[in-house]
Amino acid sequence: MLKIISGDKNNSGYKIGIIISRFNAPVTDNLLKGALAALKINGIDESCIEVFYVPGAFEIPALLKKMCKMNSHQKRFDGILTLGCVIKGGTAHFEYISSTVTQNIGNISAEYEIPVGFCVLTCYTPLQAFERSGMPPDAENNKGFEAAESLLEMVSLMNKL
């Protein structure tokens, strides 16, 4: 018999950490607003959310690993959300940063078996970045909102296992 297990909507009491890049702040600030809106809509109390700022997307994995390592000794977070934005310029910098950040976040999440919401935008133009960080009434296009909802679903699912 097939047994399907998925996350549910009972999110009360979850503690969420958010790592956000200050680089491209007009975009990442919108992602944070979207993420906070999603967490609130889904029953996460503001007192259960801690926000940590890092200089840029490249620094996200280092702080994420530190938080996960601390979490493995004393559970402080049920899930961690990563928010950043890398916009292509005229050099290969974009490819190196995007690839490194993405791989490291995925590796850290798997290593520490903690739900990590991934919302590091990798856009070719500033317009694409702003389109993906839309604010109400266009919240459905806010990738921070989407990532926060996905994170909560993963927290719920992993807590069931």
C-alpha positions as CSV (number, residue, x, y, z in Angstrom):
1,M,0.0,0.0,0.0
2,L,1.3,3.4,-0.9
3,K,1.7,5.8,2.0
4,I,2.0,9.5,1.2
5,I,3.6,11.8,3.8
6,S,3.7,15.5,3.2
7,G,4.0,18.6,5.3
8,D,1.0,20.1,6.9
9,K,0.0,23.6,7.9
10,N,0.5,23.3,11.7
11,N,3.5,25.6,11.9
12,S,3.0,27.1,15.4
13,G,6.2,27.1,17.5
14,Y,8.6,26.7,14.7
15,K,11.8,28.8,15.1
16,I,13.1,30.1,11.8
17,G,16.5,31.7,11.1
18,I,16.9,34.0,8.0
19,I,20.2,34.8,6.5
20,I,20.0,37.8,4.1
21,S,22.6,39.4,1.9
22,R,22.9,43.2,2.1
23,F,24.3,43.3,-1.4
24,N,21.5,44.3,-3.9
25,A,19.5,45.5,-0.8
26,P,16.6,46.9,-2.8
27,V,15.9,43.4,-4.1
28,T,16.9,41.4,-0.9
29,D,14.8,43.7,1.3
30,N,11.8,42.9,-0.8
31,L,12.6,39.2,-0.6
32,L,12.7,39.5,3.2
33,K,9.4,41.3,3.3
34,G,7.8,38.6,1.2
35,A,9.4,35.8,3.4
36,L,8.1,37.5,6.6
37,A,4.7,37.9,5.1
38,A,4.6,34.2,4.3
39,L,5.8,33.2,7.7
40,K,3.2,35.4,9.4
41,I,0.3,34.1,7.1
42,N,1.4,30.5,8.0
43,G,1.3,31.1,11.8
44,I,4.9,31.8,12.7
45,D,5.1,34.4,15.4
46,E,7.6,37.2,14.9
47,S,9.3,36.3,18.1
48,C,10.3,33.0,16.6
49,I,12.2,34.6,13.7
50,E,15.8,35.7,13.8
51,V,17.3,37.6,10.9
52,F,21.1,37.7,10.2
53,Y,22.6,40.0,7.7
54,V,25.8,39.1,5.7
55,P,27.7,41.4,3.3
56,G,26.9,39.4,0.1
57,A,25.6,36.1,-1.3
58,F,29.1,34.6,-1.1
59,E,29.1,34.9,2.7
60,I,25.7,33.1,3.1
61,P,27.1,29.5,3.2
62,A,29.7,30.3,5.9
63,L,27.1,31.6,8.3
64,L,24.7,28.9,7.3
65,K,27.2,26.2,8.2
66,K,28.0,27.9,11.6
67,M,24.3,28.1,12.4
68,C,23.7,24.4,11.4
69,K,26.8,23.3,13.4
70,M,25.5,25.2,16.5
71,N,22.0,23.8,15.8
72,S,23.3,20.2,15.9
73,H,24.4,20.7,19.5
74,Q,21.5,22.7,20.8
75,K,18.4,23.0,18.6
76,R,17.8,26.7,18.0
77,F,16.2,26.6,14.6
78,D,13.7,24.3,12.9
79,G,14.6,25.7,9.5
80,I,16.8,28.4,7.9
81,L,16.0,30.6,5.0
82,T,18.7,32.0,2.7
83,L,18.0,35.2,0.8
84,G,20.3,36.9,-1.7
85,C,20.6,38.3,-5.2
86,V,23.4,38.0,-7.7
87,I,23.0,40.0,-11.0
88,K,25.2,39.3,-14.0
89,G,27.7,41.9,-14.9
90,G,30.4,42.1,-17.5
91,T,32.7,39.4,-16.0
92,A,32.6,35.8,-15.0
93,H,32.2,36.8,-11.4
94,F,28.4,36.0,-11.7
95,E,29.0,32.4,-12.7
96,Y,31.5,31.7,-9.9
97,I,29.4,33.3,-7.1
98,S,26.1,31.7,-8.3
99,S,27.6,28.2,-8.6
100,T,29.6,28.3,-5.4
101,V,26.8,29.7,-3.3
102,T,24.2,27.3,-4.7
103,Q,26.4,24.2,-4.3
104,N,27.5,25.1,-0.8
105,I,24.0,25.8,0.5
106,G,22.8,22.5,-0.9
107,N,25.8,20.6,0.6
108,I,25.4,22.2,4.0
109,S,21.6,21.4,4.1
110,A,22.2,17.8,3.2
111,E,25.2,17.4,5.7
112,Y,23.3,18.8,8.7
113,E,19.9,17.4,7.7
114,I,18.1,20.7,8.4
115,P,15.5,22.3,6.1
116,V,17.0,25.2,4.3
117,G,15.0,27.5,2.1
118,F,16.9,28.6,-0.9
119,C,16.2,32.0,-2.3
120,V,19.4,33.4,-3.8
121,L,18.2,34.9,-7.1
122,T,20.6,34.6,-10.0
123,C,19.4,37.1,-12.6
124,Y,20.8,38.4,-15.9
125,T,19.3,41.9,-15.3
126,P,18.2,44.1,-12.5
127,L,14.7,44.1,-14.0
128,Q,14.5,40.3,-13.6
129,A,15.6,40.6,-10.0
130,F,12.8,43.2,-9.3
131,E,10.3,41.0,-11.1
132,R,11.1,38.1,-8.8
133,S,11.0,40.2,-5.6
134,G,7.5,41.7,-6.3
135,M,5.6,43.1,-3.4
136,P,1.9,43.1,-2.7
137,P,-0.4,43.1,-4.5
138,D,2.1,41.1,-6.6
139,A,3.3,38.8,-3.8
140,E,2.8,35.7,-5.9
141,N,5.9,36.8,-7.8
142,N,8.0,37.2,-4.6
143,K,10.5,34.3,-4.5
144,G,11.1,35.1,-0.8
145,F,7.4,34.4,-0.1
146,E,7.6,31.1,-2.1
147,A,10.9,30.0,-0.4
148,A,9.5,30.6,3.1
149,E,6.4,28.5,2.3
150,S,8.6,25.7,0.9
151,L,10.8,25.9,4.0
152,L,7.8,25.5,6.3
153,E,6.6,22.5,4.3
154,M,10.0,20.9,4.6
155,V,10.2,21.6,8.3
156,S,6.8,19.9,8.8
157,L,7.7,16.9,6.7
158,M,11.1,16.4,8.3
159,N,9.5,16.6,11.8
160,K,7.2,13.8,10.8
161,L,10.0,11.4,10.0
